[in-house]
């Protein structure tokens, strides 16, 4: 690859986003078109209407963005808020948050969402600097229990309750 090719690619790097949008749109369309036909008389559109519209819109957006990039348009660099880009990322915090997420994923099938969610919210709060030993677990438990009650019994989204199954 010559230097001219590299320079052109660097100046038109937004075309990668266009390609990602196009591939995503195609995947959504193919998945929707190859899915089951579950329409009914009361719902003539079936479950494919929204994915078809989204897939087409993603493809249209990819084409419009590609045309803009090829005409010389480009994204502006983010100025940042109060972030010092010279300071490296805090790998310890990122690692601890990743550990909390992995632990939550492992705990959900064993103890259910309310307790695993409590561990998630409490662990994230601790990792991000909160040091209130009484309030943090109570708030985490309340948020976790509230989300479980909202999603499981009220909205019908099946979240494992663990030891709390049958209480609500």
C-alpha positions as CSV (number, residue, x, y, z in Angstrom):
1,X,0.0,0.0,0.0
2,X,1.5,3.3,-1.0
3,X,1.6,6.5,1.1
4,X,-1.1,8.1,-1.0
5,X,-3.4,5.1,-0.3
6,X,-2.7,5.4,3.4
7,X,-3.2,9.1,3.5
8,X,-6.5,8.8,1.6
9,X,-7.7,6.0,4.0
10,X,-6.7,8.1,7.0
11,X,-8.6,11.1,5.6
12,X,-11.7,9.0,4.9
13,X,-11.6,6.8,8.0
14,X,-15.3,7.5,8.6
15,X,-16.0,5.1,5.7
16,X,-15.3,2.3,8.2
17,X,-18.4,3.5,10.2
18,X,-20.3,3.4,6.9
19,X,-19.3,-0.1,6.3
20,X,-20.2,-1.1,9.9
21,X,-23.7,0.5,9.4
22,X,-24.2,-1.2,6.1
23,X,-23.2,-4.7,7.5
24,X,-25.4,-4.2,10.5
25,X,-28.3,-3.1,8.3
26,X,-27.8,-6.2,6.0
27,X,-27.7,-8.5,9.0
28,X,-30.9,-7.1,10.5
29,X,-32.6,-7.4,7.1
30,X,-31.4,-11.0,6.5
31,X,-32.3,-12.1,10.0
32,X,-35.7,-10.5,9.7
33,X,-36.5,-12.0,6.3
34,X,-35.3,-15.5,7.3
35,X,-37.3,-15.5,10.6
36,X,-40.5,-17.3,11.2
37,X,-43.8,-15.9,9.8
38,X,-45.7,-15.1,13.0
39,X,-48.3,-12.6,11.8
40,X,-52.0,-12.9,12.7
41,X,-55.2,-11.3,11.6
42,X,-55.1,-8.9,14.6
43,X,-51.4,-8.1,13.8
44,X,-51.0,-8.3,10.0
45,X,-47.5,-6.8,10.0
46,X,-46.1,-9.4,12.4
47,X,-42.8,-9.2,14.2
48,X,-40.8,-8.3,11.1
49,X,-42.0,-4.8,10.4
50,X,-39.8,-3.0,12.8
51,X,-36.6,-4.9,12.0
52,X,-37.2,-4.4,8.3
53,X,-37.7,-0.6,8.7
54,X,-34.6,-0.4,10.9
55,X,-32.5,-2.5,8.5
56,X,-33.5,-0.2,5.6
57,X,-32.8,2.9,7.6
58,X,-29.4,1.6,8.6
59,X,-28.6,1.0,4.9
60,X,-29.9,4.5,3.9
61,X,-27.8,6.1,6.7
62,X,-24.7,4.2,5.6
63,X,-25.1,5.4,2.0
64,X,-25.8,9.0,3.1
65,X,-22.8,9.1,5.4
66,X,-20.6,7.6,2.7
67,X,-21.7,10.2,0.2
68,X,-21.0,12.9,2.8
69,X,-17.5,11.5,3.6
70,X,-16.6,11.2,-0.1
71,X,-17.7,14.8,-0.7
72,X,-15.2,16.0,2.0
73,X,-17.3,15.9,5.2
74,X,-15.7,14.5,8.3
75,X,-16.5,14.2,12.0
76,X,-15.2,16.8,14.4
77,X,-12.8,15.6,17.1
78,X,-14.4,15.6,20.6
79,X,-13.2,18.5,22.7
80,X,-13.7,16.5,25.9
81,X,-15.2,17.9,29.0
82,X,-12.9,17.8,32.0
83,X,-10.9,14.8,30.8
84,X,-7.1,15.0,30.6
85,X,-6.2,12.8,27.6
86,X,-2.6,12.8,28.7
87,X,-3.4,10.8,31.8
88,X,-3.6,7.0,31.2
89,X,-6.8,5.0,32.0
90,X,-7.2,3.7,35.5
91,X,-6.7,0.0,34.8
92,X,-7.4,-1.0,38.4
93,X,-10.9,0.6,38.3
94,X,-11.7,-0.9,34.9
95,X,-10.5,-4.3,36.0
96,X,-12.6,-4.1,39.2
97,X,-15.7,-3.1,37.2
98,X,-15.1,-6.0,34.8
99,X,-14.8,-8.4,37.8
100,X,-18.0,-7.1,39.2
101,X,-19.8,-7.7,35.9
102,X,-18.4,-11.2,35.5
103,X,-19.3,-12.0,39.1
104,X,-22.8,-10.8,38.5
105,X,-23.2,-12.9,35.4
106,X,-22.0,-16.0,37.4
107,X,-24.2,-15.2,40.4
108,X,-27.5,-14.7,38.6
109,X,-28.2,-18.4,37.9
110,X,-27.2,-19.3,41.4
111,X,-28.7,-16.7,43.7
112,X,-31.1,-14.9,41.3
113,X,-31.3,-11.4,40.0
114,X,-32.2,-9.5,43.2
115,X,-29.1,-10.7,45.1
116,X,-26.8,-10.7,42.1
117,X,-28.1,-7.2,41.1
118,X,-27.4,-6.0,44.6
119,X,-23.8,-7.3,44.3
120,X,-23.6,-5.5,40.9
121,X,-24.8,-2.1,42.1
122,X,-22.9,-2.3,45.5
123,X,-19.7,-3.5,43.8
124,X,-19.9,-0.8,41.1
125,X,-20.6,1.9,43.7
126,X,-17.6,0.7,45.8
127,X,-15.3,0.5,42.8
128,X,-16.2,4.1,41.7
129,X,-15.4,5.5,45.1
130,X,-18.5,5.3,47.4
131,X,-17.6,4.4,50.9
132,X,-20.9,4.4,52.9
133,X,-21.0,0.9,54.5
134,X,-24.7,1.1,55.6
135,X,-26.3,3.2,52.9
136,X,-24.6,1.6,49.8
137,X,-25.8,-2.0,50.3
138,X,-29.3,-0.8,51.3
139,X,-29.6,1.4,48.2
140,X,-28.1,-1.4,46.0
141,X,-30.6,-3.9,47.4
142,X,-33.5,-1.5,46.9
143,X,-32.6,-0.7,43.3
144,X,-32.1,-4.4,42.5
145,X,-35.3,-5.5,44.1
146,X,-37.2,-2.6,42.4
147,X,-35.9,-3.6,39.0
148,X,-36.7,-7.2,39.6
149,X,-40.3,-6.4,40.6
150,X,-40.7,-4.1,37.6
151,X,-39.4,-6.5,35.1
152,X,-40.5,-9.9,36.4
153,X,-44.0,-9.7,37.8
154,X,-45.1,-6.4,36.2
155,X,-43.7,-6.6,32.7
156,X,-43.5,-10.4,32.5
157,X,-39.7,-10.5,31.7
158,X,-38.6,-13.6,33.4
159,X,-35.7,-12.8,35.7
160,X,-34.5,-15.5,38.1
161,X,-35.6,-14.7,41.6
162,X,-33.4,-17.2,43.4
163,X,-34.3,-17.5,47.1
164,X,-37.0,-14.8,46.6
165,X,-39.0,-16.9,44.1
166,X,-42.6,-17.0,45.2
167,X,-42.5,-14.0,47.3
168,X,-44.2,-11.8,44.7
